[in-house]
Amino acid sequence: MDTLTSPSAWGKPVIALTGPTACGKTAAALAIAQAMPVEIISVDSALVYRGMDIGTAKPSLSERASVPHHLIDILDPAQAYSAASFVRDAGRLIGEIQGRDRLPLLVGGTMLYLKSLLVGLDEMPPANPQVRAEIEMQAREHGWAYLYAELSRIDPTTAERLAPADSQRIQRALEVYRVTGQPLSKLHGQRATQSGSDTAITLISLEPQNRPWLHDRIAERFDAMLAMGFLDEVRALKARPDLSADMPAMRCVGYRQAWEALEGKIPISELRDRGVFATRQLAKRQITWLRSMPERLRVDCDQSDAIPRVLALARAASSS
């Protein structure tokens, strides 16, 4: 980890506000922004893309006008963005925001990005074309469900954090195991042990006591997205010749299901239920990630005092 992105190099307070999808992160972040001089850095792998507004629940233009936001609408959906790119960009922005005597507020639920920033990027083997080709051949012969089952046997920790259809990450996890002989989760753990003491970020996590509360919010939000024209948004993206279902942007939860519906792979009538289910599974994986971060300060997002509690923690962190 270089000095630009190393948490120990920042010195001044940094706050991260995270939690599963639909837990209320945006509302809590805006409440902090009304009370404190902050700039928001998005920690969301979907918000980086222009033209993907409805299905990502992107903060509105008025919300973004009320407080500076960063790492939103910075790429075209045809481009790729990685955890390494995020760590680089977030590290630079944190220094710039602190230089303006304001408080960096990281907000979002892409846990790989957040954990990479907290503990550093792992030393991973480079891509191995031969091994990747072997995995792709197995996928064609047996399907990704077969390879996901293999990953569940050799690295259940990583498998639990991935969707069974996340072919890109399943392939990478299997590749790392076949090249190094070690599960990906073990390599992550080694780096976390080495780097965890460096972190200077106060991590506030919005998590529900009552899981059905979160499930209801996910369903309500997906219904609202559909009413706002989400399917038309995906239809416009699908009409672009330079985009395909295999691209990272189009694998985002909701977009994948809408693309499949527009291709006729699933009935349009099933889009709502499939989208809600996939989003609930995403929330489950996010909560699993959060449980591996014992340093987090948990706030019950389904309680009426959630935002006041977040504000109290943020104020305490800013004065530390």
Disulfide bonds with the S-S distance in Angstrom:
none
